[in-house]
Amino acid sequence: MHLAETAGAGGKLHFLNEEQFESLKALAEAIVPGSTKANVAGFVDLLLSAEKEKHQKEFVSSVYAMENESRKKYSKRFPALSDMQKNELLTAVSSAAKAKDGEAGLREEFENLKEWISGAYYSSEMGMRELGWTPDRVFAEFPGCSHAEGHQ
């Protein structure tokens, strides 16, 4: 699949470079199956473009931490790993000991990615449907204020 088919609006990236986007896409699909179809990577890329620089740097650091671990264990980038290798690597980093001295270790880097990915997935129509949302659910009227004195 070409980048234009998976990136944000217009097929262009908003914050990540192509390598980072490819890694995010593979990580997202491995962490939350169905993420590719829900365009999680494109949505996260768009969200990152409006984030504070601190959060942007933390996210990129997390992507690179997973890439570095992948190269260390398998001598390949994360997107090139087999499904079994991806699962092994993510299982290992998700169960690693928490880092000390306030620095982010592999587990914290994984948790950062997982938070972004799962948040984006479950904000998508696909994820919301998985949670039980249906498009025919609407309020007949806007609920009124429950305070006895009301609002003015």
Wavefront OBJ file of the C-alpha trace (Angstrom):
o trace
v 0.000 0.000 0.000
v 1.320 3.434 -0.912
v 1.720 6.202 1.643
v -0.980 8.298 -0.060
v -3.513 5.552 0.657
v -2.827 5.528 4.397
v -1.710 8.999 5.447
v -3.941 11.841 6.506
v -6.008 14.081 4.275
v -4.556 14.463 0.805
v -2.181 11.528 1.309
v 0.513 13.700 2.886
v 2.131 13.444 6.256
v 1.597 16.265 8.737
v 4.349 15.619 11.290
v 6.086 12.242 10.951
v 8.544 11.378 8.207
v 7.848 8.347 5.995
v 10.043 5.964 7.999
v 8.446 6.989 11.302
v 4.983 6.692 9.739
v 5.736 3.207 8.398
v 6.934 2.135 11.856
v 3.882 3.657 13.549
v 1.555 1.909 11.111
v 3.172 -1.487 11.819
v 3.252 -0.875 15.576
v -0.394 0.217 15.604
v -1.555 -2.874 13.734
v 0.439 -5.126 16.065
v -0.868 -3.401 19.202
v -4.510 -2.983 18.105
v -5.460 -5.203 15.155
v -7.622 -3.273 12.704
v -5.641 -0.057 13.173
v -4.580 0.039 9.535
v -8.170 -0.115 8.317
v -9.150 2.584 10.843
v -6.239 4.783 9.624
v -4.842 5.131 13.133
v -1.351 6.085 11.906
v -2.731 8.894 9.737
v -4.871 10.194 12.589
v -1.990 10.082 15.094
v 0.238 11.888 12.574
v -2.390 14.632 12.280
v -2.819 14.870 16.075
v 0.941 15.110 16.553
v 1.118 18.061 14.162
v -0.950 20.087 16.652
v 0.748 18.792 19.823
v 3.289 20.509 22.030
v 6.891 19.966 21.015
v 7.544 18.010 24.226
v 4.879 15.421 23.345
v 6.050 15.249 19.734
v 9.597 14.471 20.887
v 8.358 11.872 23.375
v 6.329 10.143 20.676
v 9.195 10.040 18.179
v 11.476 8.785 20.954
v 9.016 5.961 21.637
v 8.896 4.953 17.962
v 12.694 4.939 17.785
v 12.954 2.934 21.011
v 10.834 0.161 19.458
v 12.847 0.353 16.235
v 16.127 0.129 18.151
v 14.886 -2.883 20.115
v 13.750 -4.527 16.885
v 17.151 -4.010 15.262
v 18.920 -5.230 18.403
v 16.885 -8.448 18.652
v 16.212 -9.263 14.995
v 18.550 -7.049 12.923
v 15.477 -5.685 11.097
v 13.166 -2.714 11.331
v 9.869 -3.361 13.100
v 7.733 -3.281 9.912
v 9.914 -6.057 8.424
v 9.382 -8.457 11.334
v 7.081 -11.453 11.095
v 3.861 -11.309 13.104
v 5.384 -13.731 15.611
v 8.505 -11.565 16.043
v 6.379 -8.420 16.477
v 4.342 -10.181 19.142
v 7.479 -11.450 20.922
v 9.073 -7.998 20.924
v 5.938 -6.197 22.135
v 5.337 -8.826 24.822
v 8.913 -8.387 26.062
v 8.825 -4.586 26.163
v 5.353 -4.450 27.718
v 6.468 -6.667 30.582
v 9.898 -5.067 31.088
v 10.647 -3.540 34.466
v 9.760 0.109 34.873
v 12.695 2.478 34.528
v 14.159 4.287 37.503
v 15.330 7.887 37.922
v 12.432 9.323 35.873
v 13.877 8.205 32.537
v 11.718 6.388 30.030
v 12.603 2.741 29.652
v 11.254 0.368 27.024
v 8.091 -0.288 28.995
v 7.296 3.421 29.297
v 8.049 3.947 25.606
v 5.663 1.095 24.751
v 2.975 2.484 27.070
v 3.263 5.905 25.427
v 2.708 4.373 21.977
v -0.099 2.150 23.239
v -1.904 5.143 24.726
v -1.741 7.126 21.468
v -2.664 4.130 19.306
v -5.534 2.807 21.415
v -6.916 6.324 21.911
v -6.891 6.939 18.166
v -8.391 3.537 17.361
v -11.235 3.779 19.864
v -11.977 7.323 18.662
v -12.528 5.989 15.138
v -15.896 4.786 13.925
v -14.528 1.252 13.747
v -13.306 1.345 17.352
v -16.489 2.993 18.602
v -18.584 0.288 16.922
v -16.398 -2.320 18.611
v -17.333 -0.693 21.919
v -21.055 -0.875 21.085
v -21.778 2.499 19.498
v -24.338 2.582 16.695
v -25.066 5.561 14.419
v -28.807 5.380 15.102
v -28.367 6.314 18.758
v -29.474 9.911 19.180
v -31.167 11.930 21.891
v -34.774 12.883 21.158
v -34.146 16.134 23.019
v -31.291 17.748 24.844
v -31.483 16.811 28.533
v -32.400 19.793 30.715
v -30.541 21.078 33.713
v -31.110 19.045 36.860
v -30.649 21.985 39.237
v -33.930 23.076 40.881
v -33.114 26.729 40.286
v -32.111 26.151 36.665
v -29.601 28.219 34.700
v -30.118 31.577 33.079
l 1 2 3 4 5 6 7 8 9 10 11 12 13 14 15 16 17 18 19 20 21 22 23 24 25 26 27 28 29 30 31 32 33 34 35 36 37 38 39 40 41 42 43 44 45 46 47 48 49 50 51 52 53 54 55 56 57 58 59 60 61 62 63 64 65 66 67 68 69 70 71 72 73 74 75 76 77 78 79 80 81 82 83 84 85 86 87 88 89 90 91 92 93 94 95 96 97 98 99 100 101 102 103 104 105 106 107 108 109 110 111 112 113 114 115 116 117 118 119 120 121 122 123 124 125 126 127 128 129 130 131 132 133 134 135 136 137 138 139 140 141 142 143 144 145 146 147 148 149 150 151 152
